[in-house]
Amino acid sequence: MIWTIVFLLAGAGCLGLAVWRLRQWFHRRKGIRIEAGIVDRRYQIPDDGTGIVDNKECGASVDLSFFWQGRSYRKVQDYKGILSVPAPEDKSVPVLFWPETGEWELWTRKRPYWLLLFPGAVFLIATGIALLIGGEGFAPMLGSFRYDEPNLVGQLVYGTGSALGICLCAAAGIGLAPYALGPIFGPFIFGLRKSAGMLEQLEARCIMIILDNYDSDGGWRDPVFCYATPEGPRYWRTKRDTTAKKIQVGLPCPLYRNRHTGEICLEPGLIDAIDVPFAVIRLALGGGFLLLWFLICLAGLWSVWMSL
């Protein structure tokens, strides 16, 4: 009986959280996305002369401003950690604005993973009901379930559990695909663009390295570069650095800018090329596991459907 109550309460809590997130989603849908210009930036960066700083010890204040129907809106946005600050090349940031109240906040891309709360709540509540129906015979009924010898306990647990598993596999595949495919195709795409003359080389110099979650066991190093343009010096901060030993503060490092999009990137290093076969192995193992789990859940859902 205690497990019935636990599953029902957990399902109710999961459903309540899902409804709350759904209301938040509808509220954000009512907002208008506007580009707020960056008026000024004020960095708080401790300088010990090495050019290497800890992200947790840094911060910044950014003045944002935009106009709506002839009225000016201005706000000072404080950031804790320099990596969360808009990139140096950004001239504006997207914000969500609600004209009815005059409120606005920073716009961030959020994947709707909270939708998984709904099938999760259904599974927990269905399992609680199955425990209530089965009583002491819950385990034998669950173990003896067949599509040609169905019972309500098996239909509730396997049906909702298989549906939840399919949703989780789909979400994991969509969310992890860029991280799995990027290391494989990134070096080849860069080589094709460079050979096709789509990239312009920029002479740059590393002026700072930002440490993120860095300790004796390792961490992330985010280099910041400075390069010259006819309008004056420009700054660019790379994404996660996977060739940290090659990039040092004060040393020159060429950057490449896409002539069509203006996107800047680093040339893939030897480590990136060596990592390609290992990335293929990771993709095969991870993708194979997800595919196997997806097929198992699909078969379970099909068995429940055939038993109805």
BELGI-V539259 format. One line per field, one symbol per residue. phi: phi as a letter, one per 40 degrees, with the letter a starting at -180 (. if undefined). Layout:
phi: ???
This chain:
phi: .ccccccccccccccccccccccccccccccbcbcccccabbcbbcbbgcgbbcdccbaabbcbaabafgbcbbabbcbbgccccdddcccabcbbbbccbgcaaccbcbccccccccccccccccccccccccgccccccccccbccbcacccccccccccccccccccccccccdccccdcccdccccccccccgcbbcbcbbcbabbcbfbacchibbbcbbbbcbdchcbbabccdccbcccbbcgccacbbbcccbgcbaccdcccccccdcccccccccccccccccccccccccccccccc
